[in-house]
Amino acid sequence: MAIAANILAFVSVVLGVVFSMMIVHEVSKRGVKINFVLLRLYLIKYIDQYKQLTRKETGKVGPLYYPCVGSYVMALVFAIIYLIAR
């Protein structure tokens, strides 16, 4: 059980990083300057900007927002399960 939770947590983090980079690319296409040196610190800001920009454009949150946030939440859940099962 612990090994499966650990693997699922790792996969969730990888998916979160992939979705985050896709969001950074989308925000960059919309004219926001990206600071790649401090990307890890500003990542939450860029995700929030993506949410705001897509809501202004279409009236709904963009399609990358919920999978990105959900994958990080699932990584946290699986990490907690791993710690409990260990």
MDTraj code that builds the backbone (N, CA, C; nanometers):
import mdtraj as md
import numpy as np

residues = "MET ALA ILE ALA ALA ASN ILE LEU ALA PHE VAL SER VAL VAL LEU GLY VAL VAL PHE SER MET MET ILE VAL HIS GLU VAL SER LYS ARG GLY VAL LYS ILE ASN PHE VAL LEU LEU ARG LEU TYR LEU ILE LYS TYR ILE ASP GLN TYR LYS GLN LEU THR ARG LYS GLU THR GLY LYS VAL GLY PRO LEU TYR TYR PRO CYS VAL GLY SER TYR VAL MET ALA LEU VAL PHE ALA ILE ILE TYR LEU ILE ALA ARG".split()
xyz = np.array([
    [0.0831, -0.1203, 0.0000],
    [0.0000, 0.0000, 0.0000],
    [0.0866, 0.1252, 0.0000],
    [0.1928, 0.1231, 0.0780],
    [0.2784, 0.2411, 0.0886],
    [0.3515, 0.2680, -0.0425],
    [0.3940, 0.1628, -0.1087],
    [0.4669, 0.1814, -0.2347],
    [0.3734, 0.2389, -0.3420],
    [0.2512, 0.1882, -0.3465],
    [0.1542, 0.2392, -0.4444],
    [0.1226, 0.3865, -0.4186],
    [0.1058, 0.4233, -0.2928],
    [0.0781, 0.5631, -0.2593],
    [0.1957, 0.6515, -0.2954],
    [0.3169, 0.6014, -0.2744],
    [0.4367, 0.6776, -0.3083],
    [0.4463, 0.6989, -0.4594],
    [0.4198, 0.5955, -0.5365],
    [0.4244, 0.6066, -0.6827],
    [0.3164, 0.7021, -0.7329],
    [0.1951, 0.6905, -0.6775],
    [0.0867, 0.7791, -0.7192],
    [0.1147, 0.9243, -0.6816],
    [0.1787, 0.9468, -0.5679],
    [0.2166, 1.0833, -0.5295],
    [0.3179, 1.1395, -0.6279],
    [0.4151, 1.0588, -0.6661],
    [0.5163, 1.1033, -0.7622],
    [0.4535, 1.1351, -0.8978],
    [0.3648, 1.0483, -0.9442],
    [0.2973, 1.0714, -1.0728],
    [0.2125, 1.1984, -1.0662],
    [0.1458, 1.2204, -0.9539],
    [0.0646, 1.3410, -0.9382],
    [0.1501, 1.4670, -0.9422],
    [0.2663, 1.4625, -0.8808],
    [0.3564, 1.5786, -0.8840],
    [0.4055, 1.6038, -1.0262],
    [0.4412, 1.4992, -1.0966],
    [0.4869, 1.5146, -1.2354],
    [0.3766, 1.5761, -1.3207],
    [0.2533, 1.5270, -1.3051],
    [0.1412, 1.5846, -1.3799],
    [0.1189, 1.7307, -1.3417],
    [0.1334, 1.7621, -1.2140],
    [0.1190, 1.9006, -1.1692],
    [0.2231, 1.9914, -1.2325],
    [0.3450, 1.9436, -1.2425],
    [0.4511, 2.0226, -1.3053],
    [0.4224, 2.0424, -1.4542],
    [0.3759, 1.9373, -1.5197],
    [0.3438, 1.9483, -1.6625],
    [0.2318, 2.0502, -1.6840],
    [0.1245, 2.0405, -1.6065],
    [0.0148, 2.1358, -1.6193],
    [0.0606, 2.2770, -1.5837],
    [0.1483, 2.2907, -1.4852],
    [0.1987, 2.4227, -1.4473],
    [0.2787, 2.4865, -1.5599],
    [0.3613, 2.4078, -1.6251],
    [0.4398, 2.4624, -1.7363],
    [0.3495, 2.4991, -1.8543],
    [0.2433, 2.4222, -1.8753],
    [0.1474, 2.4576, -1.9793],
    [0.0769, 2.5886, -1.9451],
    [0.0448, 2.6087, -1.8175],
    [-0.0176, 2.7333, -1.7738],
    [0.0782, 2.8494, -1.7904],
    [0.2044, 2.8310, -1.7539],
    [0.3044, 2.9380, -1.7707],
    [0.3168, 2.9748, -1.9183],
    [0.3130, 2.8763, -2.0057],
    [0.3194, 2.9035, -2.1490],
    [0.1970, 2.9841, -2.1952],
    [0.0803, 2.9466, -2.1489],
    [-0.0420, 3.0179, -2.1868],
    [-0.0420, 3.1612, -2.1349],
    [0.0041, 3.1810, -2.0129],
    [0.0110, 3.3159, -1.9561],
    [0.1128, 3.3994, -2.0336],
    [0.2216, 3.3381, -2.0715],
    [0.3242, 3.4074, -2.1490],
    [0.2702, 3.4495, -2.2849],
    [0.1903, 3.3645, -2.3492],
    [0.1313, 3.3990, -2.4783],
    [0.0363, 3.5179, -2.4668],
    [-0.0181, 3.5397, -2.3487],
    [-0.1117, 3.6497, -2.3282],
    [-0.0411, 3.7782, -2.2859],
    [0.0908, 3.7816, -2.2933],
    [0.1656, 3.9047, -2.2723],
    [0.2239, 3.9256, -2.1340],
    [0.2118, 3.8297, -2.0458],
    [0.2682, 3.8435, -1.9113],
    [0.4147, 3.8039, -1.9165],
    [0.5006, 3.8891, -1.8625],
    [0.6436, 3.8579, -1.8565],
    [0.6665, 3.7495, -1.7513],
    [0.7403, 3.6471, -1.7889],
    [0.7679, 3.5345, -1.6997],
    [0.9100, 3.5486, -1.6451],
    [0.9238, 3.5413, -1.5151],
    [1.0546, 3.5442, -1.4504],
    [1.0984, 3.3992, -1.4282],
    [1.1829, 3.3483, -1.5174],
    [1.2226, 3.2078, -1.5106],
    [1.3210, 3.1805, -1.3964],
    [1.3897, 3.2839, -1.3501],
    [1.4833, 3.2648, -1.2384],
    [1.4067, 3.2343, -1.1100],
    [1.2977, 3.3042, -1.0900],
    [1.2179, 3.2865, -0.9686],
    [1.0865, 3.2145, -0.9974],
    [1.0871, 3.1241, -1.0937],
    [0.9650, 3.0576, -1.1372],
    [0.8985, 2.9798, -1.0249],
    [0.9769, 2.9132, -0.9437],
    [0.9187, 2.8339, -0.8351],
    [0.8465, 2.9217, -0.7337],
    [0.8967, 3.0425, -0.7121],
    [0.8316, 3.1324, -0.6177],
    [0.7053, 3.1939, -0.6761],
    [0.7062, 3.2210, -0.8060],
    [0.5948, 3.2895, -0.8712],
    [0.4942, 3.1955, -0.9351],
    [0.5112, 3.0669, -0.9221],
    [0.4246, 2.9716, -0.9915],
    [0.2790, 2.9875, -0.9497],
    [0.2535, 3.0046, -0.8225],
    [0.1158, 3.0218, -0.7745],
    [0.0563, 3.1497, -0.8323],
    [0.1373, 3.2529, -0.8441],
    [0.0916, 3.3788, -0.9026],
    [0.0522, 3.3588, -1.0486],
    [0.1315, 3.2854, -1.1240],
    [0.1013, 3.2615, -1.2650],
    [-0.0245, 3.1762, -1.2814],
    [-0.0431, 3.0794, -1.1935],
    [-0.1636, 2.9974, -1.1988],
    [-0.2863, 3.0834, -1.1714],
    [-0.2768, 3.1726, -1.0749],
    [-0.3873, 3.2635, -1.0448],
    [-0.4115, 3.3608, -1.1602],
    [-0.3047, 3.4099, -1.2217],
    [-0.3208, 3.4979, -1.3371],
    [-0.3881, 3.4251, -1.4528],
    [-0.3549, 3.2991, -1.4737],
    [-0.4194, 3.2196, -1.5773],
    [-0.5695, 3.2105, -1.5503],
    [-0.6045, 3.1855, -1.4251],
    [-0.7450, 3.1764, -1.3879],
    [-0.8170, 3.3083, -1.4170],
    [-0.7562, 3.4184, -1.3780],
    [-0.8179, 3.5495, -1.4000],
    [-0.8264, 3.5844, -1.5482],
    [-0.7194, 3.5599, -1.6240],
    [-0.7186, 3.5930, -1.7663],
    [-0.8219, 3.5128, -1.8445],
    [-0.8298, 3.3833, -1.8173],
    [-0.9255, 3.3016, -1.8913],
    [-1.0683, 3.3340, -1.8501],
    [-1.0875, 3.3723, -1.7260],
    [-1.2220, 3.4114, -1.6819],
    [-1.2652, 3.5414, -1.7501],
    [-1.1697, 3.6342, -1.7691],
    [-1.2020, 3.7580, -1.8410],
    [-1.2332, 3.7309, -1.9880],
    [-1.1585, 3.6394, -2.0495],
    [-1.1744, 3.6121, -2.1919],
    [-1.3024, 3.5348, -2.2239],
    [-1.3292, 3.4307, -2.1473],
    [-1.4393, 3.3408, -2.1828],
    [-1.5532, 3.3397, -2.0819],
    [-1.5316, 3.3967, -1.9659],
    [-1.6334, 3.3909, -1.8618],
    [-1.6224, 3.2664, -1.7754],
    [-1.5309, 3.1759, -1.8115],
    [-1.5092, 3.0536, -1.7345],
    [-1.3592, 3.0378, -1.7086],
    [-1.3289, 2.9567, -1.6104],
    [-1.1891, 2.9268, -1.5800],
    [-1.1349, 2.8366, -1.6908],
    [-1.0085, 2.8576, -1.7290],
    [-0.9469, 2.7810, -1.8372],
    [-0.9365, 2.6327, -1.8072],
    [-0.9203, 2.5525, -1.9114],
    [-0.9220, 2.4069, -1.8954],
    [-0.7993, 2.3486, -1.8244],
    [-0.6943, 2.4252, -1.8076],
    [-0.5747, 2.3722, -1.7411],
    [-0.5746, 2.3966, -1.5903],
    [-0.6600, 2.4837, -1.5430],
    [-0.6556, 2.5247, -1.4021],
    [-0.6903, 2.4095, -1.3074],
    [-0.8058, 2.3490, -1.3261],
    [-0.8499, 2.2463, -1.2318],
    [-0.7639, 2.1201, -1.2354],
    [-0.7187, 2.0719, -1.3513],
    [-0.6263, 1.9574, -1.3479],
    [-0.4941, 1.9894, -1.2774],
    [-0.4475, 2.1124, -1.2921],
    [-0.3227, 2.1523, -1.2265],
    [-0.3389, 2.1515, -1.0748],
    [-0.4407, 2.2205, -1.0264],
    [-0.4639, 2.2279, -0.8827],
    [-0.4993, 2.0897, -0.8275],
    [-0.5800, 2.0163, -0.9017],
    [-0.6199, 1.8827, -0.8569],
    [-0.5041, 1.7864, -0.8457],
    [-0.4092, 1.7969, -0.9366],
    [-0.2954, 1.7053, -0.9307],
    [-0.2078, 1.7337, -0.8089],
    [-0.1933, 1.8612, -0.7725],
    [-0.1161, 1.8932, -0.6523],
    [-0.1903, 1.8486, -0.5254],
    [-0.3210, 1.8631, -0.5246],
    [-0.3995, 1.8164, -0.4099],
    [-0.3885, 1.6647, -0.3972],
    [-0.3982, 1.5944, -0.5104],
    [-0.3867, 1.4485, -0.5063],
    [-0.2469, 1.4050, -0.4620],
    [-0.1453, 1.4795, -0.5010],
    [-0.0100, 1.4482, -0.4552],
    [-0.0016, 1.4600, -0.3034],
    [-0.0645, 1.5618, -0.2490],
    [-0.0654, 1.5791, -0.1039],
    [-0.1408, 1.4653, -0.0357],
    [-0.2542, 1.4277, -0.0909],
    [-0.3334, 1.3178, -0.0337],
    [-0.2546, 1.1872, -0.0366],
    [-0.1935, 1.1570, -0.1506],
    [-0.1163, 1.0330, -0.1599],
    [0.0080, 1.0353, -0.0704],
    [0.0678, 1.1516, -0.0526],
    [0.1824, 1.1613, 0.0387],
    [0.1396, 1.1349, 0.1825],
    [0.0238, 1.1849, 0.2202],
    [-0.0282, 1.1600, 0.3561],
    [-0.0614, 1.0123, 0.3733],
    [-0.1224, 0.9525, 0.2709],
    [-0.1506, 0.8087, 0.2770],
    [-0.0217, 0.7285, 0.2891],
    [0.0805, 0.7697, 0.2147],
    [0.2099, 0.7015, 0.2244],
    [0.2660, 0.7101, 0.3662],
    [0.2597, 0.8280, 0.4261],
    [0.3143, 0.8447, 0.5615],
    [0.2363, 0.7626, 0.6636],
    [0.1064, 0.7527, 0.6461],
    [0.0252, 0.6741, 0.7386],
    [0.0527, 0.5236, 0.7193],
    [0.0636, 0.4807, 0.5934],
    [0.0815, 0.3372, 0.5637],
    [0.2224, 0.2885, 0.5909],
    [0.3158, 0.3789, 0.5977],
    [0.4554, 0.3417, 0.6181],
    [0.4697, 0.2908, 0.7555],
])
top = md.Topology()
chain = top.add_chain()
for i, resn in enumerate(residues, 1):
    res = top.add_residue(resn, chain, resSeq=i)
    for name in ("N", "CA", "C"):
        top.add_atom(name, md.element.get_by_symbol(name[0]), res)
traj = md.Trajectory(xyz[None], top)
